[in-house]
């Protein structure tokens, strides 16, 4: 995550930083270390930015978060307000690194999909890096994971059918086509479909 406001984590309350330093594996300590890296500092010097290896904004309130200036974000924000309880937090207050896996055949896709889904809880635990919310410990190792558990149930979460006999391209495409559309994009205009 790259932020232009309050990038120096040393500006966090001393109690928060002390809590981070007391933990053997702390994303905030990792962030402090990253920003002390000579190569990172050489790139960011003079820009007023810092880097944080975190999954959710640790101190900023929802109203402090900038909004992506894209037409689809207005439609998505409206839609997220109608499903789940954490949709806009996910959109504006979390970050991620995505993994895309290629496959050589339908059988290869099925195997990779099943392994990837089965490893999700392990990946969540390994990369849990959002223990703070609005400047305070939030009681979770991964607040980001907590947010994702209460989004739009029609498009997030595990896919149990991927472990059923006969799972393949057709079953996945059927599921995708049943997920309600947010919008379509025609003639350079976003059309609300929700």
C-alpha positions in Angstrom: 0.0 0.0 0.0 1.3 3.4 -0.8 -0.1 6.3 1.1 0.6 10.0 0.8 -0.9 11.0 4.1 0.8 10.1 7.4 3.3 7.7 5.7 5.7 7.7 8.7 4.4 5.0 11.0 6.4 6.6 13.8 3.5 9.1 13.9 1.2 6.4 15.3 0.4 6.6 19.0 3.3 5.2 21.0 1.1 2.6 22.5 0.3 1.2 19.1 3.9 1.1 18.0 4.9 -0.5 21.3 2.2 -3.2 20.8 3.6 -3.8 17.3 7.2 -4.1 18.5 6.1 -6.6 21.2 4.9 -9.1 18.6 7.5 -11.3 17.0 6.0 -10.9 13.5 4.3 -7.6 13.2 3.3 -5.9 10.0 3.9 -2.5 11.5 7.5 -3.4 12.4 7.9 -4.9 9.0 6.7 -1.5 7.6 9.1 0.4 9.7 11.9 -1.8 8.4 10.8 -1.5 4.8 10.8 2.3 5.0 14.3 2.1 6.4 15.5 0.1 3.5 18.1 2.1 1.5 16.6 1.1 -1.9 13.1 2.0 -0.9 14.3 5.3 0.7 16.2 6.1 -2.6 13.0 5.7 -4.6 10.6 7.5 -2.1 12.9 10.3 -0.8 11.3 13.7 -1.6 7.9 12.3 -2.4 6.5 12.3 1.1 5.4 8.7 0.8 6.0 5.5 2.7 5.1 1.9 2.2 3.1 -0.4 4.4 2.9 -4.2 4.2 -0.6 -4.3 5.5 -4.0 -5.6 4.4 -6.2 -2.8 5.7 -5.8 0.9 6.5 -4.6 0.9 10.2 -5.6 4.4 11.2 -7.7 6.3 8.7 -11.4 6.6 9.1 -13.7 5.7 6.2 -14.4 9.4 5.4 -10.7 10.1 5.2 -10.1 7.6 2.4 -9.8 8.9 -1.1 -12.4 7.6 -3.6 -11.1 6.1 -6.9 -12.3 8.6 -9.6 -13.9 5.9 -11.8 -17.5 5.7 -12.8 -17.8 2.0 -11.7 -16.9 3.0 -8.1 -20.1 5.0 -7.7 -22.2 2.1 -8.8 -20.2 -0.4 -6.7 -20.5 1.9 -3.6 -24.3 2.1 -4.0 -24.5 -1.7 -4.5 -22.3 -2.5 -1.6 -24.5 -0.4 0.6 -27.3 -2.9 -0.1 -25.5 -6.2 0.5 -23.4 -7.3 3.5 -22.1 -4.8 6.0 -18.4 -4.3 5.0 -18.5 -3.7 1.2 -17.3 -0.1 1.2 -14.7 -0.9 3.8 -13.3 -3.6 1.4 -13.4 -1.1 -1.5 -11.8 1.8 0.2 -9.9 0.5 3.2 -8.2 -2.8 2.2 -5.5 -3.9 -0.2 -4.3 -7.1 -1.7 -1.9 -8.9 -3.9 -3.7 -11.1 -6.4 -2.4 -14.4 -7.8 -3.4 -15.6 -11.2 -2.8 -19.2 -12.1 -2.6 -20.5 -15.7 -3.7 -24.0 -16.6 -3.0 -26.4 -19.4 -6.3 -28.3 -19.4 -9.7 -28.6 -17.7 -8.3 -31.2 -15.3 -5.3 -29.0 -14.5 -7.8 -26.1 -13.8 -9.8 -28.2 -11.5 -6.8 -29.4 -9.6 -5.4 -25.9 -9.2 -8.7 -24.4 -8.3 -9.2 -27.0 -5.5 -5.7 -26.5 -4.1 -6.0 -22.7 -4.2 -9.4 -22.8 -2.4 -8.2 -25.3 0.1 -5.1 -23.2 0.9 -7.1 -20.0 1.4 -7.3 -20.3 5.2 -3.5 -21.0 5.3 -2.8 -18.0 3.1 -5.0 -15.8 5.3 -3.1 -17.0 8.4 0.3 -16.6 6.8 -0.4 -13.1 5.5 -2.6 -11.8 8.4 -1.5 -8.2 8.5 -4.3 -6.0 9.6 -4.6 -6.0 13.4 -5.5 -2.3 13.6 -8.6 -0.3 12.8 -8.9 3.4 13.2 -5.6 3.5 15.1 -6.5 0.9 17.7 -6.0 -2.9 17.9 -9.2 -4.5 16.5 -9.1 -7.9 18.1 -8.3 -9.7 14.8 -5.0 -10.8 13.3 -6.6 -10.1 9.9 -9.3 -7.4 9.9 -9.2 -7.7 6.1 -10.3 -11.3 6.4 -13.1 -10.3 8.8 -14.3 -7.7 6.3 -14.4 -10.3 3.5 -16.6 -12.6 5.5 -19.5 -10.1 5.3 -19.6 -8.8 1.8 -21.8 -9.8 -1.1 -22.4 -13.5 -0.4 -23.3 -14.1 -4.1 -19.8 -13.4 -5.3 -17.4 -13.9 -2.3 -16.4 -16.8 -0.1 -15.6 -20.4 -0.7 -16.9 -22.3 -3.6 -18.0 -25.7 -2.2 -19.1 -27.0 -5.6 -15.5 -26.9 -6.8 -14.9 -30.0 -4.7 -17.9 -32.0 -6.1 -17.5 -34.8 -8.6 -17.8 -33.5 -12.2 -16.6 -29.9 -11.4 -15.1 -28.3 -14.5 -15.3 -25.4 -16.9 -19.1 -25.6 -17.4 -19.9 -25.7 -13.7 -17.7 -22.7 -13.0 -19.1 -20.7 -16.0 -22.7 -21.6 -14.8 -21.8 -20.1 -11.4 -20.2 -17.0 -12.9 -23.3 -16.3 -15.1 -25.6 -16.7 -12.0 -23.7 -14.0 -10.1 -25.7 -10.7 -10.4 -23.9 -8.0 -12.5 -22.9 -4.7 -11.0 -22.9 -2.9 -14.3 -22.2 -3.1 -18.0 -20.0 -0.7 -19.9 -21.3 0.5 -23.3 -20.4 3.5 -25.3 -18.0 4.6 -22.6 -20.8 4.7 -20.1 -21.3 2.6 -17.0 -24.9 1.2 -16.9 -26.2 0.1 -13.5 -27.4 -3.5 -13.6 -27.8 -4.1 -9.9 
